[in-house]
């Protein structure tokens, strides 16, 4: 199986939400976005790992960041080996294969993805050391920027690289923040079970819903300004699912059912969900 096909299979196994919009992207852009997603999923699996303590998470994340910062025209086969030493049987496959994902993107844009992943990995290390202590709304803004708003900026760079599509960067941050805020709402009980809360002190579910909706309004504006094309086709899907999820939570459901997801996707015009 070639790396592109293998990447899409791993993507399908790790995220149905993003597998669909990535699978419909045109060649070149598809590899770039898949590379970015899988590199960030690789470090996300460390941040969320149930069997690693926080200092170990920080050490692994910083090692990945430093390795990515050393990239020139790629990475030697053993580039990440030392950083993973002793944890080969603990880490997820998507994490252990980060070198492959980093090489999936076309070489004219790959260094931008390495840069974004290295920066995010450093930020995740900071939050791991500080046990994800979100006390104020500013803390929440910092966290949602670090792990998601910055992804919005990266996507904007990928759209421009691919076909010159221009975007509003402030709205791009809101796009990432909005999706992440919905994830925080959806995973709140699960996060509490591992001793972590991303709700600022004194906040309840209604406060976080308001925060999410405020950022989703920016995400709506970001997406509505996109011209017809692959960027719009991509962004419509996670945004539609985010709105559907927040509506479901407001109505007492934990998450969207598979049938809910398919019904929402069928409402999106101009997207061929059988492509890819």
C-alpha positions in Angstrom: 0.0 0.0 0.0 1.4 3.4 -0.9 1.9 6.1 1.8 -1.1 8.1 0.6 -3.5 5.2 0.8 -2.0 4.0 4.1 -2.4 7.5 5.5 -6.1 7.7 4.5 -6.7 4.3 6.1 -5.1 5.5 9.4 -7.1 8.7 9.1 -10.3 6.7 8.7 -9.5 4.7 11.8 -8.6 7.8 13.9 -11.2 10.4 12.8 -14.4 9.9 10.8 -15.0 13.7 11.2 -11.8 14.6 9.2 -11.5 11.5 7.0 -14.5 12.6 5.0 -13.4 16.2 4.1 -9.8 15.1 3.5 -10.8 12.2 1.3 -12.6 14.6 -1.1 -9.7 17.0 -1.6 -7.8 17.1 -4.9 -4.3 15.5 -5.3 -1.6 17.5 -3.8 -3.8 19.4 -1.4 -5.1 16.1 -0.1 -1.6 14.9 0.8 -0.8 18.2 2.5 -3.9 18.3 4.7 -3.6 14.6 5.5 0.1 15.2 6.5 -0.9 18.1 8.8 -3.8 16.2 10.3 -1.8 13.0 11.0 1.2 14.9 12.4 -1.1 16.8 14.8 -3.0 13.6 15.6 0.3 12.0 16.5 1.1 14.6 19.1 -2.5 14.8 20.3 -2.4 11.0 21.1 0.5 11.8 23.4 -1.3 14.7 25.1 -4.3 12.5 25.8 -2.5 9.2 26.5 -4.1 7.5 29.6 -0.9 5.7 30.7 1.7 8.4 30.5 2.4 10.9 33.3 2.6 14.6 32.6 6.4 14.9 32.7 6.8 12.0 30.3 4.2 13.6 27.9 6.1 16.9 28.0 9.5 15.1 27.4 8.1 13.2 24.4 6.4 16.3 22.9 9.5 18.4 23.2 11.6 15.7 21.6 9.2 15.6 18.6 9.3 19.4 18.4 13.1 19.5 18.4 13.3 16.8 15.7 10.9 18.6 13.5 12.8 21.8 13.9 15.9 20.0 12.6 14.3 19.0 9.3 16.1 20.1 6.2 14.9 18.2 3.1 13.2 15.5 5.2 14.1 13.3 8.1 16.5 10.3 8.4 14.7 6.9 9.0 15.8 7.0 12.7 15.1 10.7 13.2 12.4 10.2 15.9 13.7 6.9 17.3 15.7 8.3 20.2 12.8 10.4 21.3 10.5 7.4 21.4 13.1 5.1 23.0 11.4 3.0 25.8 7.9 3.9 24.7 7.6 2.0 21.4 5.1 -0.4 23.0 3.1 2.4 24.7 2.6 4.9 22.0 -0.1 4.7 19.3 0.8 3.7 15.7 -0.2 7.1 14.4 2.4 8.6 16.8 5.2 6.2 16.0 4.8 6.9 12.3 5.0 10.7 12.5 8.1 10.7 10.3 6.1 9.1 7.5 3.3 11.7 7.9 5.8 14.5 7.9 7.0 13.3 4.5 3.6 12.9 3.0 3.1 16.5 2.0 4.5 18.0 -1.2 8.0 19.3 -0.5 7.0 22.9 -1.4 4.7 23.1 1.6 6.0 20.3 4.0 8.2 22.7 6.1 5.2 24.8 7.0 3.5 21.7 8.4 6.7 20.7 10.3 6.8 24.2 11.8 3.2 24.2 12.8 3.5 20.7 14.4 6.7 21.6 16.2 5.1 24.8 17.7 2.0 22.9 18.7 4.0 20.1 20.3 5.9 22.7 22.4 2.6 24.3 23.5 1.2 20.9 24.4 4.3 20.2 26.5 3.7 23.4 28.4 0.0 22.5 29.1 1.0 19.0 30.2 3.6 20.3 32.7 0.9 22.7 34.0 -1.8 19.9 34.1 -4.0 21.8 31.7 -4.9 24.4 34.4 -7.4 26.6 32.7 -8.5 29.2 35.3 -9.6 32.2 33.2 -11.1 32.9 29.8 -7.6 34.1 28.7 -6.2 30.7 29.6 -8.9 29.1 27.6 -8.1 31.3 24.6 -4.5 30.4 24.9 -5.2 26.7 25.0 -7.7 26.8 22.1 -5.3 28.9 20.0 -2.4 26.6 20.7 -4.1 23.4 19.7 -6.7 24.6 17.2 -6.7 28.3 16.3 -3.2 27.8 15.0 -4.5 24.9 12.8 -6.9 27.4 11.3 -3.9 29.6 10.3 -2.1 26.6 8.9 -5.2 25.6 6.8 -5.3 29.2 5.4 -1.7 28.8 4.3 -2.5 25.5 2.7 -5.4 27.0 0.7 -3.2 29.9 -0.5 -0.3 27.5 -1.4 -2.7 25.3 -3.4 -4.6 27.8 -5.5 -4.1 31.3 -4.2 -7.3 31.4 -2.1 -7.1 34.3 0.4 -8.7 34.2 3.8 -9.2 36.4 6.9 -6.6 35.1 9.5 -8.6 36.4 12.5 -11.6 34.4 11.3 -9.3 31.4 10.7 -8.4 31.4 14.4 -12.1 31.5 15.2 -12.7 28.5 12.9 -10.2 26.4 14.9 -11.2 27.7 18.3 -14.9 27.1 17.6 -14.3 23.4 16.6 -12.1 22.9 19.7 -14.7 24.5 22.0 -17.3 22.0 20.8 -14.8 19.2 21.4 -14.3 20.5 25.0 -18.1 20.5 25.5 -18.4 17.0 24.1 -15.5 15.5 26.1 -16.1 17.4 29.4 -17.2 14.4 31.5 -14.5 12.2 30.1 -11.9 14.9 30.8 -13.1 15.2 34.4 -12.6 11.5 34.7 -8.9 12.0 34.2 -8.7 15.0 36.4 -8.7 17.7 33.8 -11.2 20.5 33.1 -10.9 23.1 30.3 -13.8 25.1 31.8 -12.5 28.4 33.4 -13.2 28.7 37.1 -16.9 29.4 37.7 -17.9 28.3 34.2 -20.7 25.9 33.6 -21.9 24.2 30.4 -23.9 27.3 29.4 -20.8 29.5 29.6 -18.8 27.1 27.4 -21.7 26.8 24.9 -21.7 30.6 24.6 -17.9 30.7 24.1 -18.3 28.0 21.4 -21.1 29.8 19.6 -19.2 33.1 19.7 -16.2 31.4 17.9 -18.5 29.4 15.6 -19.9 32.7 14.4 -16.3 33.6 13.3 -16.0 30.1 11.7 -19.2 30.7 9.8 -17.9 34.0 8.5 -14.6 32.4 7.6 -16.3 29.6 5.6 -18.9 31.9 4.0 -16.1 34.1 2.6 -14.4 31.2 0.8 -14.9 30.9 -2.9 -16.3 27.7 -4.5 -13.5 25.1 -4.4 -11.7 22.6 -2.3 -11.2 24.9 0.7 -15.0 25.6 1.0 -15.8 21.9 0.4 -13.4 21.0 3.2 -14.4 23.6 5.8 -18.2 23.1 5.4 -18.1 19.5 6.7 -16.4 19.9 10.2 -18.3 23.2 10.7 -21.7 21.6 10.0 -20.9 18.8 12.3 -19.8 21.2 15.0 -23.0 23.1 14.8 -24.9 19.8 14.9 -23.0 18.6 17.9 -23.6 21.8 19.9 -27.3 21.6 19.1 -27.4 18.0 20.2 -25.6 18.8 23.5 -28.0 21.6 24.1 -30.9 19.1 23.7 -29.4 16.7 26.2 -27.6 14.3 23.9 -23.9 13.4 24.5 -23.0 13.4 20.8 -24.2 13.0 17.3 -25.3 9.5 16.2 -24.0 8.1 12.9 -27.5 8.7 11.3 -27.4 12.3 12.6 -24.0 12.8 11.0 -25.1 11.4 7.6 -28.3 13.6 7.7 -26.2 16.7 8.3 -23.7 15.9 5.6 -26.5 15.4 3.1 -27.5 19.0 3.7 -24.2 20.3 2.4 -24.5 21.3 -1.3 -21.8 20.6 -3.8 -19.8 18.1 -1.8 -19.4 14.6 -3.3 -18.9 12.5 -0.2 -18.1 9.4 -2.2 -14.9 10.8 -3.7 -11.4 9.9 -2.6 
